[in-house]
Amino acid sequence: MQEIFRERQVEVDGLSLHVVEAGPAGARPLLFLHGWPECWEAFRDIMTGMRETSHVVALDLPGIGGSRGAPSAGDKQTLAGHVHALIGRLALEDVTLVGHDVGGQITYACLKRYPGELRSAVIMNVAIPGVDPWPQVKANPRIWHFAFHALRDLPETLVAGRESAYFDYFYDTIAASPGAIGALQRARYVQAYARPEALHAGFEWYRGFAADERDNLATQDLQVRTPVLYLRGDKEGGDIGQYAAGLRASGVTNLAARLIGGSGHFAPDEQPRAVIAALSEFIGIGK
């Protein structure tokens, strides 16, 4: 690992979380939450590019990569509780939470569960359970893996030992181009899920979708005034306007939306410079 990064294990709620950070500790903090099938490494280039102006922090979500211990459930309210506890443990004040994929769902849960506690938030490349256009997303046959991953035990049985080939399918089909995620990154991600406990933890996020949908529908009348930026790759498919409208209808009142050019689903990997530019403009670096 490059020397610019500082690593440590942080004990939170009985879990040992692998935390990686860079930049001056007194600078504006950004906390990055990765998605599936990735780990903190998804934000390596972004953290490198923003370390001069910000205190950038990322973690392996519970059970993934260098993090040890299993959360009690894979629903995003539970995971948001662990992230909130980590923010307190690290004494991050006025933090901007940046979540990609499942990390974006956790970010949304944090906004609803802890209103007013974040400085701002960024949700990237994801649909939120219970928030439009979630019904269309669930019904889309191209997103078959939501239902498969939610099955009990079978995904672990079929994917264990074949993580590389299975993950490659997603890197090759929902990125803007098959080579958008390089071999080194792919190897890092496979290693992060190589333990049976890690593979299981990732599939548990999908098994939590039904609970997430119930939780988010129950809080749709709760207004969130925290500034939120929604990012989506322009090659990802779907109408970003529909996603933005759904978030606003769910109570996210202070929302901006932006496309990342030349990117599919994995925007932090595919177009890190464009993501850095969007984040910097959103949080006001240089102003």
Backbone hydrogen bonds, N-H to C=O, Kabsch-Sander energy under -0.5 kcal/mol:
donor,donor_aa,acceptor,acceptor_aa,energy
5,F,2,Q,-1.6
6,R,21,E,-3.0
8,R,19,V,-2.0
10,V,17,L,-2.6
12,V,10,V,-0.5
12,V,15,L,-2.7
15,L,12,V,-2.7
16,S,68,R,-2.5
17,L,10,V,-2.9
17,L,15,L,-0.6
19,V,8,R,-3.0
19,V,17,L,-0.7
20,V,58,A,-3.0
21,E,6,R,-2.3
22,A,56,V,-2.1
27,A,24,P,-1.7
28,R,53,T,-0.6
30,L,55,H,-2.4
31,L,96,T,-2.5
32,F,30,L,-0.5
32,F,57,V,-2.9
33,L,98,V,-3.0
34,H,59,L,-0.5
38,E,35,G,-1.8
42,A,39,C,-2.1
43,F,40,W,-2.3
44,R,41,E,-1.8
47,M,43,F,-3.2
48,T,44,R,-2.3
49,G,45,D,-2.2
50,M,46,I,-1.4
51,R,47,M,-0.8
51,R,48,T,-0.5
53,T,50,M,-0.9
54,S,50,M,-1.6
55,H,28,R,-2.4
56,V,22,A,-1.7
56,V,54,S,-1.0
57,V,30,L,-2.7
58,A,20,V,-3.0
59,L,32,F,-1.1
60,D,18,H,-1.9
61,L,59,L,-0.6
64,I,61,L,-2.7
65,G,192,A,-2.4
67,S,64,I,-2.5
68,R,16,S,-3.1
79,L,75,D,-1.8
80,A,76,K,-2.4
81,G,77,Q,-1.7
82,H,78,T,-1.4
83,V,79,L,-2.2
84,H,80,A,-2.8
85,A,81,G,-2.1
86,L,82,H,-2.1
87,I,83,V,-2.4
88,G,84,H,-1.8
89,R,85,A,-2.4
90,L,86,L,-2.5
91,A,88,G,-0.7
92,L,87,I,-2.2
93,E,91,A,-0.6
96,T,29,P,-2.1
97,L,95,V,-0.6
97,L,120,S,-1.9
98,V,31,L,-3.0
98,V,96,T,-0.5
99,G,97,L,-0.5
99,G,122,V,-2.9
100,H,33,L,-2.6
101,D,124,M,-2.5
103,G,100,H,-2.3
104,G,101,D,-1.3
105,Q,101,D,-1.4
106,I,102,V,-2.2
107,T,103,G,-2.1
108,Y,104,G,-2.2
109,A,105,Q,-2.0
110,C,106,I,-2.3
111,L,107,T,-2.2
112,K,108,Y,-1.9
113,R,109,A,-2.8
114,Y,110,C,-2.6
117,E,114,Y,-1.8
119,R,95,V,-2.2
120,S,95,V,-1.0
121,A,227,P,-2.0
122,V,97,L,-2.8
123,I,229,L,-2.7
124,M,99,G,-2.5
125,N,231,L,-2.7
131,V,128,I,-2.5
134,W,131,V,-1.7
137,V,133,P,-2.2
138,K,134,W,-2.7
139,A,135,P,-1.5
140,N,136,Q,-0.7
140,N,137,V,-1.0
143,I,140,N,-2.0
144,W,141,P,-0.8
146,F,143,I,-1.3
147,A,144,W,-0.6
148,F,144,W,-1.6
149,H,145,H,-2.9
150,A,146,F,-1.1
151,L,147,A,-0.6
151,L,148,F,-1.4
154,L,152,R,-1.7
157,T,153,D,-2.1
158,L,154,L,-2.4
159,V,155,P,-2.4
160,A,156,E,-2.1
162,R,159,V,-3.1
166,Y,162,R,-2.4
167,F,163,E,-3.2
168,D,164,S,-2.2
169,Y,165,A,-1.2
169,Y,166,Y,-0.5
170,F,166,Y,-0.8
170,F,167,F,-0.7
171,Y,167,F,-2.2
172,D,168,D,-2.5
173,T,169,Y,-1.5
174,I,170,F,-2.3
180,A,177,S,-2.0
182,G,180,A,-0.6
186,R,182,G,-2.2
187,A,183,A,-2.3
188,R,184,L,-2.0
189,Y,185,Q,-2.3
190,V,186,R,-2.5
191,Q,187,A,-2.2
192,A,188,R,-1.6
193,Y,189,Y,-1.0
193,Y,190,V,-0.8
194,A,191,Q,-1.2
199,L,195,R,-2.3
200,H,196,P,-2.3
201,A,197,E,-2.1
202,G,198,A,-2.1
203,F,199,L,-1.7
204,E,200,H,-2.0
205,W,201,A,-0.8
205,W,202,G,-0.7
206,Y,202,G,-0.6
206,Y,203,F,-0.7
207,R,203,F,-1.7
208,G,204,E,-1.0
209,F,206,Y,-1.6
212,D,208,G,-2.6
213,E,209,F,-2.8
214,R,210,A,-1.9
215,D,211,A,-2.8
216,N,212,D,-2.9
217,L,213,E,-2.2
218,A,214,R,-1.9
219,T,215,D,-0.9
220,Q,217,L,-0.9
222,L,219,T,-1.8
223,Q,221,D,-0.6
224,V,251,G,-3.5
225,R,223,Q,-0.6
228,V,254,N,-2.6
229,L,121,A,-2.3
230,Y,256,A,-2.8
231,L,123,I,-2.5
231,L,229,L,-0.5
232,R,258,R,-1.5
234,D,260,I,-2.3
235,K,263,S,-2.9
236,E,233,G,-1.4
240,I,238,G,-0.7
242,Q,239,D,-0.9
243,Y,239,D,-1.6
244,A,240,I,-2.6
245,A,241,G,-2.4
246,G,242,Q,-2.2
247,L,243,Y,-2.1
248,R,244,A,-2.4
249,A,245,A,-2.4
250,S,246,G,-1.2
251,G,248,R,-1.6
252,V,247,L,-2.2
253,T,224,V,-1.8
253,T,251,G,-1.4
254,N,224,V,-0.8
255,L,253,T,-0.8
256,A,228,V,-2.4
258,R,230,Y,-2.5
260,I,232,R,-2.3
261,G,259,L,-0.7
263,S,260,I,-1.1
265,H,174,I,-3.1
267,A,265,H,-1.1
269,D,266,F,-1.0
270,E,266,F,-2.9
271,Q,267,A,-2.7
275,V,271,Q,-2.1
276,I,272,P,-2.8
277,A,273,R,-2.4
278,A,274,A,-2.2
279,L,275,V,-2.9
280,S,276,I,-2.9
281,E,277,A,-2.2
282,F,278,A,-2.2
283,I,279,L,-2.7
284,G,280,S,-0.9
285,I,280,S,-2.1
287,K,284,G,-1.9
